[in-house]
Amino acid sequence: MDVARSEMVEAELDAMIRRRDTERRKSEGERLEHELYAESERRHFERESRRLRWEWVHHFEAQAERAEANTQTADA
């Protein structure tokens, strides 16, 4: 088979695939997987944010306990 011919057929197939995908996106919109991934990512960042907030709370509680212990030691 001629290399130029096979490359032309491949280019035609690529164009057809892109065209059909564009038509599908116009009629159906983006695929459900994209929406599910976006929701999963949002939940992950929400959990991570909540975890980091608790870490800061624990950090400042420990810092307050140390400061209070130092104050009591200084008073003694």
N, CA, C and O atoms as a Tripos MOL2 file, in Angstrom:
@<TRIPOS>MOLECULE
protein
  304   303    76     0     0
PROTEIN
NO_CHARGES

@<TRIPOS>ATOM
      1 N           0.8500   -1.1810    0.0000 N.3       1 MET1
      2 CA          0.0000    0.0000    0.0000 C.3       1 MET1
      3 C           0.8910    1.2390    0.0000 C.2       1 MET1
      4 O           1.9420    1.2640    0.6420 O.2       1 MET1
      5 N           0.4760    2.2170   -0.6960 N.am      2 ASP2
      6 CA          1.2100    3.4760   -0.8160 C.3       2 ASP2
      7 C           1.1570    4.2370    0.5180 C.2       2 ASP2
      8 O           0.0880    4.3630    1.1150 O.2       2 ASP2
      9 N           2.2940    4.7380    0.9790 N.am      3 VAL3
     10 CA          2.3740    5.4570    2.2480 C.3       3 VAL3
     11 C           1.5180    6.7220    2.2080 C.2       3 VAL3
     12 O           0.8170    7.0330    3.1710 O.2       3 VAL3
     13 N           1.5760    7.4450    1.0990 N.am      4 ALA4
     14 CA          0.7950    8.6790    0.9760 C.3       4 ALA4
     15 C          -0.6930    8.3680    1.0650 C.2       4 ALA4
     16 O          -1.4510    9.1100    1.6900 O.2       4 ALA4
     17 N          -1.1030    7.2860    0.4480 N.am      5 ARG5
     18 CA         -2.5280    6.8970    0.4870 C.3       5 ARG5
     19 C          -2.9400    6.5410    1.9160 C.2       5 ARG5
     20 O          -4.0060    6.9570    2.3680 O.2       5 ARG5
     21 N          -2.1120    5.7780    2.6330 N.am      6 SER6
     22 CA         -2.4570    5.3940    4.0030 C.3       6 SER6
     23 C          -2.5090    6.6130    4.9210 C.2       6 SER6
     24 O          -3.3510    6.6750    5.8170 O.2       6 SER6
     25 N          -1.6310    7.5710    4.7110 N.am      7 GLU7
     26 CA         -1.6620    8.7940    5.5140 C.3       7 GLU7
     27 C          -2.9050    9.6160    5.2110 C.2       7 GLU7
     28 O          -3.4800   10.2320    6.1080 O.2       7 GLU7
     29 N          -3.3220    9.6250    3.9480 N.am      8 MET8
     30 CA         -4.5340   10.3560    3.5720 C.3       8 MET8
     31 C          -5.7600    9.7010    4.2140 C.2       8 MET8
     32 O          -6.6390   10.3950    4.7230 O.2       8 MET8
     33 N          -5.8190    8.3670    4.1910 N.am      9 VAL9
     34 CA         -6.9360    7.6580    4.8130 C.3       9 VAL9
     35 C          -6.9530    7.9270    6.3130 C.2       9 VAL9
     36 O          -8.0200    8.1440    6.8880 O.2       9 VAL9
     37 N          -5.7910    7.9140    6.9520 N.am     10 GLU10
     38 CA         -5.7100    8.1960    8.3800 C.3      10 GLU10
     39 C          -6.1840    9.6130    8.6900 C.2      10 GLU10
     40 O          -6.8990    9.8200    9.6700 O.2      10 GLU10
     41 N          -5.8010   10.5780    7.8800 N.am     11 ALA11
     42 CA         -6.2420   11.9630    8.0750 C.3      11 ALA11
     43 C          -7.7570   12.0750    7.9100 C.2      11 ALA11
     44 O          -8.4110   12.8000    8.6600 O.2      11 ALA11
     45 N          -8.3170   11.3590    6.9310 N.am     12 GLU12
     46 CA         -9.7760   11.3750    6.7410 C.3      12 GLU12
     47 C         -10.4900   10.7730    7.9430 C.2      12 GLU12
     48 O         -11.5180   11.2860    8.3860 O.2      12 GLU12
     49 N          -9.9380    9.6760    8.4700 N.am     13 LEU13
     50 CA        -10.5370    9.0640    9.6600 C.3      13 LEU13
     51 C         -10.4730   10.0060   10.8580 C.2      13 LEU13
     52 O         -11.4520   10.1400   11.5920 O.2      13 LEU13
     53 N          -9.3400   10.6530   11.0600 N.am     14 ASP14
     54 CA         -9.2120   11.6150   12.1580 C.3      14 ASP14
     55 C         -10.2240   12.7470   12.0220 C.2      14 ASP14
     56 O         -10.8400   13.1610   13.0040 O.2      14 ASP14
     57 N         -10.3920   13.2450   10.7980 N.am     15 ALA15
     58 CA        -11.3470   14.3270   10.5590 C.3      15 ALA15
     59 C         -12.7690   13.8550   10.8500 C.2      15 ALA15
     60 O         -13.5600   14.5890   11.4410 O.2      15 ALA15
     61 N         -13.0930   12.6300   10.4360 N.am     16 MET16
     62 CA        -14.4330   12.0940   10.6790 C.3      16 MET16
     63 C         -14.6790   11.9360   12.1810 C.2      16 MET16
     64 O         -15.7590   12.2650   12.6720 O.2      16 MET16
     65 N         -13.6910   11.4390   12.9000 N.am     17 ILE17
     66 CA        -13.8340   11.2620   14.3500 C.3      17 ILE17
     67 C         -14.0370   12.6030   15.0330 C.2      17 ILE17
     68 O         -14.9070   12.7390   15.8930 O.2      17 ILE17
     69 N         -13.2370   13.5940   14.6540 N.am     18 ARG18
     70 CA        -13.3940   14.9330   15.2510 C.3      18 ARG18
     71 C         -14.7690   15.5180   14.9340 C.2      18 ARG18
     72 O         -15.4110   16.1080   15.8030 O.2      18 ARG18
     73 N         -15.2150   15.3530   13.6990 N.am     19 ARG19
     74 CA        -16.5260   15.8780   13.2880 C.3      19 ARG19
     75 C         -17.6490   15.2170   14.0850 C.2      19 ARG19
     76 O         -18.5470   15.8980   14.5790 O.2      19 ARG19
     77 N         -17.5970   13.9020   14.2090 N.am     20 ARG20
     78 CA        -18.6480   13.1970   14.9530 C.3      20 ARG20
     79 C         -18.6180   13.5800   16.4370 C.2      20 ARG20
     80 O         -19.6680   13.7060   17.0670 O.2      20 ARG20
     81 N         -17.4380   13.7620   16.9840 N.am     21 ASP21
     82 CA        -17.3310   14.1600   18.3840 C.3      21 ASP21
     83 C         -17.9060   15.5590   18.5750 C.2      21 ASP21
     84 O         -18.6170   15.8130   19.5470 O.2      21 ASP21
     85 N         -17.6020   16.4600   17.6560 N.am     22 THR22
     86 CA        -18.1510   17.8200   17.7410 C.3      22 THR22
     87 C         -19.6700   17.7970   17.6670 C.2      22 THR22
     88 O         -20.3390   18.5000   18.4250 O.2      22 THR22
     89 N         -20.2210   16.9950   16.7590 N.am     23 GLU23
     90 CA        -21.6770   16.8840   16.6390 C.3      23 GLU23
     91 C         -22.2940   16.3050   17.9090 C.2      23 GLU23
     92 O         -23.3340   16.7710   18.3750 O.2      23 GLU23
     93 N         -21.6380   15.2800   18.4660 N.am     24 ARG24
     94 CA        -22.1510   14.6760   19.7000 C.3      24 ARG24
     95 C         -22.1390   15.6830   20.8420 C.2      24 ARG24
     96 O         -23.0940   15.7590   21.6160 O.2      24 ARG24
     97 N         -21.0640   16.4540   20.9490 N.am     25 ARG25
     98 CA        -20.9840   17.4490   22.0230 C.3      25 ARG25
     99 C         -22.0720   18.5100   21.8760 C.2      25 ARG25
    100 O         -22.6160   18.9910   22.8700 O.2      25 ARG25
    101 N         -22.3860   18.8740   20.6260 N.am     26 LYS26
    102 CA        -23.4530   19.8640   20.4160 C.3      26 LYS26
    103 C         -24.8020   19.3070   20.8450 C.2      26 LYS26
    104 O         -25.6070   20.0220   21.4430 O.2      26 LYS26
    105 N         -25.0540   18.0420   20.5460 N.am     27 SER27
    106 CA        -26.3590   17.4640   20.8550 C.3      27 SER27
    107 C         -26.4630   16.9450   22.2850 C.2      27 SER27
    108 O         -27.5180   17.0740   22.9070 O.2      27 SER27
    109 N         -25.3840   16.3560   22.8240 N.am     28 GLU28
    110 CA        -25.4420   15.7290   24.1420 C.3      28 GLU28
    111 C         -24.7470   16.5360   25.2250 C.2      28 GLU28
    112 O         -25.0480   16.3550   26.4050 O.2      28 GLU28
    113 N         -23.8450   17.4020   24.8680 N.am     29 GLY29
    114 CA        -23.0390   18.0930   25.8570 C.3      29 GLY29
    115 C         -21.8560   17.2250   26.2580 C.2      29 GLY29
    116 O         -21.5840   16.1990   25.6350 O.2      29 GLY29
    117 N         -21.1590   17.6460   27.2980 N.am     30 GLU30
    118 CA        -19.9980   16.8820   27.7630 C.3      30 GLU30
    119 C         -20.4600   15.5680   28.3690 C.2      30 GLU30
    120 O         -21.6120   15.4270   28.7780 O.2      30 GLU30
    121 N         -19.5800   14.6470   28.4200 N.am     31 ARG31
    122 CA        -19.8960   13.3210   28.9500 C.3      31 ARG31
    123 C         -20.0640   13.3460   30.4670 C.2      31 ARG31
    124 O         -19.5250   14.2100   31.1580 O.2      31 ARG31
    125 N         -20.8130   12.3890   30.9530 N.am     32 LEU32
    126 CA        -21.0930   12.2630   32.3770 C.3      32 LEU32
    127 C         -19.8080   12.0810   33.1860 C.2      32 LEU32
    128 O         -19.7200   12.5580   34.3170 O.2      32 LEU32
    129 N         -18.8140   11.3980   32.6190 N.am     33 GLU33
    130 CA        -17.5740   11.1630   33.3500 C.3      33 GLU33
    131 C         -16.9190   12.4730   33.7870 C.2      33 GLU33
    132 O         -16.3730   12.5760   34.8860 O.2      33 GLU33
    133 N         -16.9840   13.4620   32.9070 N.am     34 HIS34
    134 CA        -16.3980   14.7650   33.2390 C.3      34 HIS34
    135 C         -17.1210   15.3660   34.4450 C.2      34 HIS34
    136 O         -16.4810   15.8970   35.3530 O.2      34 HIS34
    137 N         -18.4410   15.2840   34.4540 N.am     35 GLU35
    138 CA        -19.2150   15.8260   35.5640 C.3      35 GLU35
    139 C         -18.9180   15.0680   36.8540 C.2      35 GLU35
    140 O         -18.7770   15.6740   37.9160 O.2      35 GLU35
    141 N         -18.8250   13.7470   36.7610 N.am     36 LEU36
    142 CA        -18.5310   12.9470   37.9410 C.3      36 LEU36
    143 C         -17.1370   13.2510   38.4760 C.2      36 LEU36
    144 O         -16.9390   13.3460   39.6870 O.2      36 LEU36
    145 N         -16.1850   13.4020   37.5860 N.am     37 TYR37
    146 CA        -14.8170   13.7260   38.0030 C.3      37 TYR37
    147 C         -14.7890   15.0900   38.6960 C.2      37 TYR37
    148 O         -14.1500   15.2510   39.7350 O.2      37 TYR37
    149 N         -15.4770   16.0560   38.1210 N.am     38 ALA38
    150 CA        -15.4930   17.3990   38.7100 C.3      38 ALA38
    151 C         -16.1100   17.3680   40.1050 C.2      38 ALA38
    152 O         -15.6130   18.0290   41.0170 O.2      38 ALA38
    153 N         -17.1970   16.6000   40.2770 N.am     39 GLU39
    154 CA        -17.8390   16.4950   41.5850 C.3      39 GLU39
    155 C         -16.9100   15.7920   42.5750 C.2      39 GLU39
    156 O         -16.8100   16.2030   43.7310 O.2      39 GLU39
    157 N         -16.2420   14.7510   42.1350 N.am     40 SER40
    158 CA        -15.3050   14.0250   42.9880 C.3      40 SER40
    159 C         -14.1580   14.9390   43.4150 C.2      40 SER40
    160 O         -13.7510   14.9300   44.5770 O.2      40 SER40
    161 N         -13.6470   15.7150   42.4850 N.am     41 GLU41
    162 CA        -12.5620   16.6430   42.7880 C.3      41 GLU41
    163 C         -13.0160   17.7080   43.7820 C.2      41 GLU41
    164 O         -12.2690   18.0630   44.6950 O.2      41 GLU41
    165 N         -14.2280   18.2170   43.6120 N.am     42 ARG42
    166 CA        -14.7650   19.2210   44.5340 C.3      42 ARG42
    167 C         -14.8800   18.6490   45.9490 C.2      42 ARG42
    168 O         -14.5080   19.3090   46.9200 O.2      42 ARG42
    169 N         -15.4000   17.4120   46.0660 N.am     43 ARG43
    170 CA        -15.5230   16.7760   47.3830 C.3      43 ARG43
    171 C         -14.1470   16.5460   48.0170 C.2      43 ARG43
    172 O         -13.9710   16.7260   49.2210 O.2      43 ARG43
    173 N         -13.1780   16.1460   47.1880 N.am     44 HIS44
    174 CA        -11.8200   15.9200   47.7080 C.3      44 HIS44
    175 C         -11.2400   17.2110   48.2870 C.2      44 HIS44
    176 O         -10.7030   17.2070   49.3940 O.2      44 HIS44
    177 N         -11.3460   18.3020   47.5530 N.am     45 PHE45
    178 CA        -10.8070   19.5730   48.0400 C.3      45 PHE45
    179 C         -11.5570   20.0660   49.2670 C.2      45 PHE45
    180 O         -10.9660   20.6960   50.1440 O.2      45 PHE45
    181 N         -12.8430   19.7870   49.3370 N.am     46 GLU46
    182 CA        -13.6310   20.1580   50.5090 C.3      46 GLU46
    183 C         -13.1550   19.3780   51.7390 C.2      46 GLU46
    184 O         -12.9740   19.9580   52.8100 O.2      46 GLU46
    185 N         -12.9530   18.0660   51.5850 N.am     47 ARG47
    186 CA        -12.4430   17.2490   52.6960 C.3      47 ARG47
    187 C         -11.0510   17.7080   53.1190 C.2      47 ARG47
    188 O         -10.7580   17.8190   54.3090 O.2      47 ARG47
    189 N         -10.2020   17.9740   52.1340 N.am     48 GLU48
    190 CA         -8.8370   18.4110   52.4280 C.3      48 GLU48
    191 C          -8.8450   19.7570   53.1620 C.2      48 GLU48
    192 O          -8.0770   19.9640   54.1010 O.2      48 GLU48
    193 N          -9.7030   20.6500   52.7300 N.am     49 SER49
    194 CA         -9.8090   21.9580   53.3790 C.3      49 SER49
    195 C         -10.2760   21.8040   54.8210 C.2      49 SER49
    196 O          -9.7560   22.4580   55.7250 O.2      49 SER49
    197 N         -11.2560   20.9390   55.0280 N.am     50 ARG50
    198 CA        -11.7640   20.6880   56.3850 C.3      50 ARG50
    199 C         -10.6590   20.0840   57.2650 C.2      50 ARG50
    200 O         -10.5070   20.4650   58.4260 O.2      50 ARG50
    201 N          -9.8970   19.1480   56.7090 N.am     51 ARG51
    202 CA         -8.8030   18.5270   57.4540 C.3      51 ARG51
    203 C          -7.7470   19.5690   57.8420 C.2      51 ARG51
    204 O          -7.2610   19.5770   58.9730 O.2      51 ARG51
    205 N          -7.4000   20.4400   56.9020 N.am     52 LEU52
    206 CA         -6.3990   21.4670   57.1850 C.3      52 LEU52
    207 C          -6.8860   22.4540   58.2410 C.2      52 LEU52
    208 O          -6.1020   22.9090   59.0740 O.2      52 LEU52
    209 N          -8.1710   22.7870   58.2110 N.am     53 ARG53
    210 CA         -8.7160   23.6860   59.2490 C.3      53 ARG53
    211 C          -8.5870   23.0510   60.6300 C.2      53 ARG53
    212 O          -8.2210   23.7230   61.5940 O.2      53 ARG53
    213 N          -8.8910   21.7370   60.7260 N.am     54 TRP54
    214 CA         -8.7640   21.0680   62.0160 C.3      54 TRP54
    215 C          -7.3110   21.0080   62.4640 C.2      54 TRP54
    216 O          -7.0220   21.1350   63.6540 O.2      54 TRP54
    217 N          -6.4040   20.8180   61.5250 N.am     55 GLU55
    218 CA         -4.9870   20.8290   61.9010 C.3      55 GLU55
    219 C          -4.5900   22.1790   62.4800 C.2      55 GLU55
    220 O          -3.8380   22.2310   63.4540 O.2      55 GLU55
    221 N          -5.0790   23.2720   61.9040 N.am     56 TRP56
    222 CA         -4.7860   24.6010   62.4380 C.3      56 TRP56
    223 C          -5.4010   24.7710   63.8230 C.2      56 TRP56
    224 O          -4.7760   25.3500   64.7120 O.2      56 TRP56
    225 N          -6.6240   24.2710   64.0140 N.am     57 VAL57
    226 CA         -7.2580   24.3590   65.3400 C.3      57 VAL57
    227 C          -6.4050   23.6440   66.3700 C.2      57 VAL57
    228 O          -6.1290   24.1850   67.4400 O.2      57 VAL57
    229 N          -5.9880   22.4220   66.0460 N.am     58 HIS58
    230 CA         -5.1650   21.6610   66.9830 C.3      58 HIS58
    231 C          -3.8200   22.3510   67.2290 C.2      58 HIS58
    232 O          -3.3210   22.3530   68.3540 O.2      58 HIS58
    233 N          -3.2500   22.9190   66.2100 N.am     59 HIS59
    234 CA         -1.9720   23.6370   66.3580 C.3      59 HIS59
    235 C          -2.1250   24.8000   67.3420 C.2      59 HIS59
    236 O          -1.3110   24.9630   68.2510 O.2      59 HIS59
    237 N          -3.1740   25.6060   67.1540 N.am     60 PHE60
    238 CA         -3.3480   26.7710   68.0230 C.3      60 PHE60
    239 C          -3.7730   26.3720   69.4320 C.2      60 PHE60
    240 O          -3.4320   27.0570   70.3970 O.2      60 PHE60
    241 N          -4.5190   25.2660   69.5630 N.am     61 GLU61
    242 CA         -4.8440   24.7790   70.9140 C.3      61 GLU61
    243 C          -3.5660   24.3710   71.6480 C.2      61 GLU61
    244 O          -3.3740   24.7130   72.8140 O.2      61 GLU61
    245 N          -2.7030   23.6430   70.9590 N.am     62 ALA62
    246 CA         -1.4380   23.2230   71.5750 C.3      62 ALA62
    247 C          -0.5830   24.4300   71.9110 C.2      62 ALA62
    248 O           0.0620   24.4690   72.9590 O.2      62 ALA62
    249 N          -0.5790   25.4200   71.0190 N.am     63 GLN63
    250 CA          0.1900   26.6390   71.2670 C.3      63 GLN63
    251 C          -0.3620   27.3720   72.4910 C.2      63 GLN63
    252 O           0.4090   27.8890   73.2990 O.2      63 GLN63
    253 N          -1.6710   27.4200   72.6320 N.am     64 ALA64
    254 CA         -2.2880   28.0720   73.7930 C.3      64 ALA64
    255 C          -1.9570   27.3120   75.0660 C.2      64 ALA64
    256 O          -1.6980   27.9250   76.1020 O.2      64 ALA64
    257 N          -1.9630   25.9770   75.0030 N.am     65 GLU65
    258 CA         -1.6180   25.1800   76.1830 C.3      65 GLU65
    259 C          -0.1670   25.4230   76.6010 C.2      65 GLU65
    260 O           0.1250   25.5240   77.7930 O.2      65 GLU65
    261 N           0.7340   25.5170   75.6390 N.am     66 ARG66
    262 CA          2.1340   25.7890   75.9560 C.3      66 ARG66
    263 C           2.2920   27.1780   76.5780 C.2      66 ARG66
    264 O           3.0360   27.3570   77.5420 O.2      66 ARG66
    265 N           1.5940   28.1400   76.0240 N.am     67 ALA67
    266 CA          1.6750   29.5010   76.5650 C.3      67 ALA67
    267 C           1.1260   29.5380   77.9850 C.2      67 ALA67
    268 O           1.6880   30.2080   78.8510 O.2      67 ALA67
    269 N           0.0400   28.8280   78.2240 N.am     68 GLU68
    270 CA         -0.5370   28.7950   79.5640 C.3      68 GLU68
    271 C           0.4110   28.0860   80.5430 C.2      68 GLU68
    272 O           0.5730   28.5260   81.6820 O.2      68 GLU68
    273 N           1.0280   27.0040   80.1010 N.am     69 ALA69
    274 CA          1.9810   26.2870   80.9520 C.3      69 ALA69
    275 C           3.1760   27.1840   81.2830 C.2      69 ALA69
    276 O           3.6560   27.1710   82.4160 O.2      69 ALA69
    277 N           3.6570   27.9540   80.3180 N.am     70 ASN70
    278 CA          4.7680   28.8610   80.5700 C.3      70 ASN70
    279 C           4.3770   29.9660   81.5510 C.2      70 ASN70
    280 O           5.1810   30.3750   82.3880 O.2      70 ASN70
    281 N           3.1500   30.4400   81.4420 N.am     71 THR71
    282 CA          2.6680   31.4970   82.3440 C.3      71 THR71
    283 C           2.5860   30.9520   83.7720 C.2      71 THR71
    284 O           2.9680   31.6360   84.7220 O.2      71 THR71
    285 N           2.0910   29.7330   83.9220 N.am     72 GLN72
    286 CA          1.9790   29.1350   85.2550 C.3      72 GLN72
    287 C           3.3680   28.8720   85.8510 C.2      72 GLN72
    288 O           3.5690   29.0390   87.0540 O.2      72 GLN72
    289 N           4.3160   28.4650   85.0170 N.am     73 THR73
    290 CA          5.6710   28.2250   85.4890 C.3      73 THR73
    291 C           6.3200   29.5310   85.9360 C.2      73 THR73
    292 O           7.0490   29.5580   86.9270 O.2      73 THR73
    293 N           6.0630   30.5870   85.2230 N.am     74 ALA74
    294 CA          6.6520   31.8920   85.5620 C.3      74 ALA74
    295 C           6.0570   32.4260   86.8700 C.2      74 ALA74
    296 O           6.7580   33.0950   87.6300 O.2      74 ALA74
    297 N           4.7840   32.1450   87.1430 N.am     75 ASP75
    298 CA          4.1280   32.6170   88.3580 C.3      75 ASP75
    299 C           4.6200   31.8620   89.5880 C.2      75 ASP75
    300 O           4.5630   32.3810   90.7030 O.2      75 ASP75
    301 N           5.1010   30.6450   89.3850 N.am     76 ALA76
    302 CA          5.4770   29.8110   90.5440 C.3      76 ALA76
    303 C           6.7420   30.2380   91.1940 C.2      76 ALA76
    304 O           7.1700   29.6260   92.1730 O.2      76 ALA76
@<TRIPOS>BOND
     1     1     2 1
     2     2     3 1
     3     3     4 2
     4     3     5 am
     5     5     6 1
     6     6     7 1
     7     7     8 2
     8     7     9 am
     9     9    10 1
    10    10    11 1
    11    11    12 2
    12    11    13 am
    13    13    14 1
    14    14    15 1
    15    15    16 2
    16    15    17 am
    17    17    18 1
    18    18    19 1
    19    19    20 2
    20    19    21 am
    21    21    22 1
    22    22    23 1
    23    23    24 2
    24    23    25 am
    25    25    26 1
    26    26    27 1
    27    27    28 2
    28    27    29 am
    29    29    30 1
    30    30    31 1
    31    31    32 2
    32    31    33 am
    33    33    34 1
    34    34    35 1
    35    35    36 2
    36    35    37 am
    37    37    38 1
    38    38    39 1
    39    39    40 2
    40    39    41 am
    41    41    42 1
    42    42    43 1
    43    43    44 2
    44    43    45 am
    45    45    46 1
    46    46    47 1
    47    47    48 2
    48    47    49 am
    49    49    50 1
    50    50    51 1
    51    51    52 2
    52    51    53 am
    53    53    54 1
    54    54    55 1
    55    55    56 2
    56    55    57 am
    57    57    58 1
    58    58    59 1
    59    59    60 2
    60    59    61 am
    61    61    62 1
    62    62    63 1
    63    63    64 2
    64    63    65 am
    65    65    66 1
    66    66    67 1
    67    67    68 2
    68    67    69 am
    69    69    70 1
    70    70    71 1
    71    71    72 2
    72    71    73 am
    73    73    74 1
    74    74    75 1
    75    75    76 2
    76    75    77 am
    77    77    78 1
    78    78    79 1
    79    79    80 2
    80    79    81 am
    81    81    82 1
    82    82    83 1
    83    83    84 2
    84    83    85 am
    85    85    86 1
    86    86    87 1
    87    87    88 2
    88    87    89 am
    89    89    90 1
    90    90    91 1
    91    91    92 2
    92    91    93 am
    93    93    94 1
    94    94    95 1
    95    95    96 2
    96    95    97 am
    97    97    98 1
    98    98    99 1
    99    99   100 2
   100    99   101 am
   101   101   102 1
   102   102   103 1
   103   103   104 2
   104   103   105 am
   105   105   106 1
   106   106   107 1
   107   107   108 2
   108   107   109 am
   109   109   110 1
   110   110   111 1
   111   111   112 2
   112   111   113 am
   113   113   114 1
   114   114   115 1
   115   115   116 2
   116   115   117 am
   117   117   118 1
   118   118   119 1
   119   119   120 2
   120   119   121 am
   121   121   122 1
   122   122   123 1
   123   123   124 2
   124   123   125 am
   125   125   126 1
   126   126   127 1
   127   127   128 2
   128   127   129 am
   129   129   130 1
   130   130   131 1
   131   131   132 2
   132   131   133 am
   133   133   134 1
   134   134   135 1
   135   135   136 2
   136   135   137 am
   137   137   138 1
   138   138   139 1
   139   139   140 2
   140   139   141 am
   141   141   142 1
   142   142   143 1
   143   143   144 2
   144   143   145 am
   145   145   146 1
   146   146   147 1
   147   147   148 2
   148   147   149 am
   149   149   150 1
   150   150   151 1
   151   151   152 2
   152   151   153 am
   153   153   154 1
   154   154   155 1
   155   155   156 2
   156   155   157 am
   157   157   158 1
   158   158   159 1
   159   159   160 2
   160   159   161 am
   161   161   162 1
   162   162   163 1
   163   163   164 2
   164   163   165 am
   165   165   166 1
   166   166   167 1
   167   167   168 2
   168   167   169 am
   169   169   170 1
   170   170   171 1
   171   171   172 2
   172   171   173 am
   173   173   174 1
   174   174   175 1
   175   175   176 2
   176   175   177 am
   177   177   178 1
   178   178   179 1
   179   179   180 2
   180   179   181 am
   181   181   182 1
   182   182   183 1
   183   183   184 2
   184   183   185 am
   185   185   186 1
   186   186   187 1
   187   187   188 2
   188   187   189 am
   189   189   190 1
   190   190   191 1
   191   191   192 2
   192   191   193 am
   193   193   194 1
   194   194   195 1
   195   195   196 2
   196   195   197 am
   197   197   198 1
   198   198   199 1
   199   199   200 2
   200   199   201 am
   201   201   202 1
   202   202   203 1
   203   203   204 2
   204   203   205 am
   205   205   206 1
   206   206   207 1
   207   207   208 2
   208   207   209 am
   209   209   210 1
   210   210   211 1
   211   211   212 2
   212   211   213 am
   213   213   214 1
   214   214   215 1
   215   215   216 2
   216   215   217 am
   217   217   218 1
   218   218   219 1
   219   219   220 2
   220   219   221 am
   221   221   222 1
   222   222   223 1
   223   223   224 2
   224   223   225 am
   225   225   226 1
   226   226   227 1
   227   227   228 2
   228   227   229 am
   229   229   230 1
   230   230   231 1
   231   231   232 2
   232   231   233 am
   233   233   234 1
   234   234   235 1
   235   235   236 2
   236   235   237 am
   237   237   238 1
   238   238   239 1
   239   239   240 2
   240   239   241 am
   241   241   242 1
   242   242   243 1
   243   243   244 2
   244   243   245 am
   245   245   246 1
   246   246   247 1
   247   247   248 2
   248   247   249 am
   249   249   250 1
   250   250   251 1
   251   251   252 2
   252   251   253 am
   253   253   254 1
   254   254   255 1
   255   255   256 2
   256   255   257 am
   257   257   258 1
   258   258   259 1
   259   259   260 2
   260   259   261 am
   261   261   262 1
   262   262   263 1
   263   263   264 2
   264   263   265 am
   265   265   266 1
   266   266   267 1
   267   267   268 2
   268   267   269 am
   269   269   270 1
   270   270   271 1
   271   271   272 2
   272   271   273 am
   273   273   274 1
   274   274   275 1
   275   275   276 2
   276   275   277 am
   277   277   278 1
   278   278   279 1
   279   279   280 2
   280   279   281 am
   281   281   282 1
   282   282   283 1
   283   283   284 2
   284   283   285 am
   285   285   286 1
   286   286   287 1
   287   287   288 2
   288   287   289 am
   289   289   290 1
   290   290   291 1
   291   291   292 2
   292   291   293 am
   293   293   294 1
   294   294   295 1
   295   295   296 2
   296   295   297 am
   297   297   298 1
   298   298   299 1
   299   299   300 2
   300   299   301 am
   301   301   302 1
   302   302   303 1
   303   303   304 2
@<TRIPOS>SUBSTRUCTURE
     1 MET1         2 RESIDUE 1 A MET
     2 ASP2         6 RESIDUE 1 A ASP
     3 VAL3        10 RESIDUE 1 A VAL
     4 ALA4        14 RESIDUE 1 A ALA
     5 ARG5        18 RESIDUE 1 A ARG
     6 SER6        22 RESIDUE 1 A SER
     7 GLU7        26 RESIDUE 1 A GLU
     8 MET8        30 RESIDUE 1 A MET
     9 VAL9        34 RESIDUE 1 A VAL
    10 GLU10       38 RESIDUE 1 A GLU
    11 ALA11       42 RESIDUE 1 A ALA
    12 GLU12       46 RESIDUE 1 A GLU
    13 LEU13       50 RESIDUE 1 A LEU
    14 ASP14       54 RESIDUE 1 A ASP
    15 ALA15       58 RESIDUE 1 A ALA
    16 MET16       62 RESIDUE 1 A MET
    17 ILE17       66 RESIDUE 1 A ILE
    18 ARG18       70 RESIDUE 1 A ARG
    19 ARG19       74 RESIDUE 1 A ARG
    20 ARG20       78 RESIDUE 1 A ARG
    21 ASP21       82 RESIDUE 1 A ASP
    22 THR22       86 RESIDUE 1 A THR
    23 GLU23       90 RESIDUE 1 A GLU
    24 ARG24       94 RESIDUE 1 A ARG
    25 ARG25       98 RESIDUE 1 A ARG
    26 LYS26      102 RESIDUE 1 A LYS
    27 SER27      106 RESIDUE 1 A SER
    28 GLU28      110 RESIDUE 1 A GLU
    29 GLY29      114 RESIDUE 1 A GLY
    30 GLU30      118 RESIDUE 1 A GLU
    31 ARG31      122 RESIDUE 1 A ARG
    32 LEU32      126 RESIDUE 1 A LEU
    33 GLU33      130 RESIDUE 1 A GLU
    34 HIS34      134 RESIDUE 1 A HIS
    35 GLU35      138 RESIDUE 1 A GLU
    36 LEU36      142 RESIDUE 1 A LEU
    37 TYR37      146 RESIDUE 1 A TYR
    38 ALA38      150 RESIDUE 1 A ALA
    39 GLU39      154 RESIDUE 1 A GLU
    40 SER40      158 RESIDUE 1 A SER
    41 GLU41      162 RESIDUE 1 A GLU
    42 ARG42      166 RESIDUE 1 A ARG
    43 ARG43      170 RESIDUE 1 A ARG
    44 HIS44      174 RESIDUE 1 A HIS
    45 PHE45      178 RESIDUE 1 A PHE
    46 GLU46      182 RESIDUE 1 A GLU
    47 ARG47      186 RESIDUE 1 A ARG
    48 GLU48      190 RESIDUE 1 A GLU
    49 SER49      194 RESIDUE 1 A SER
    50 ARG50      198 RESIDUE 1 A ARG
    51 ARG51      202 RESIDUE 1 A ARG
    52 LEU52      206 RESIDUE 1 A LEU
    53 ARG53      210 RESIDUE 1 A ARG
    54 TRP54      214 RESIDUE 1 A TRP
    55 GLU55      218 RESIDUE 1 A GLU
    56 TRP56      222 RESIDUE 1 A TRP
    57 VAL57      226 RESIDUE 1 A VAL
    58 HIS58      230 RESIDUE 1 A HIS
    59 HIS59      234 RESIDUE 1 A HIS
    60 PHE60      238 RESIDUE 1 A PHE
    61 GLU61      242 RESIDUE 1 A GLU
    62 ALA62      246 RESIDUE 1 A ALA
    63 GLN63      250 RESIDUE 1 A GLN
    64 ALA64      254 RESIDUE 1 A ALA
    65 GLU65      258 RESIDUE 1 A GLU
    66 ARG66      262 RESIDUE 1 A ARG
    67 ALA67      266 RESIDUE 1 A ALA
    68 GLU68      270 RESIDUE 1 A GLU
    69 ALA69      274 RESIDUE 1 A ALA
    70 ASN70      278 RESIDUE 1 A ASN
    71 THR71      282 RESIDUE 1 A THR
    72 GLN72      286 RESIDUE 1 A GLN
    73 THR73      290 RESIDUE 1 A THR
    74 ALA74      294 RESIDUE 1 A ALA
    75 ASP75      298 RESIDUE 1 A ASP
    76 ALA76      302 RESIDUE 1 A ALA
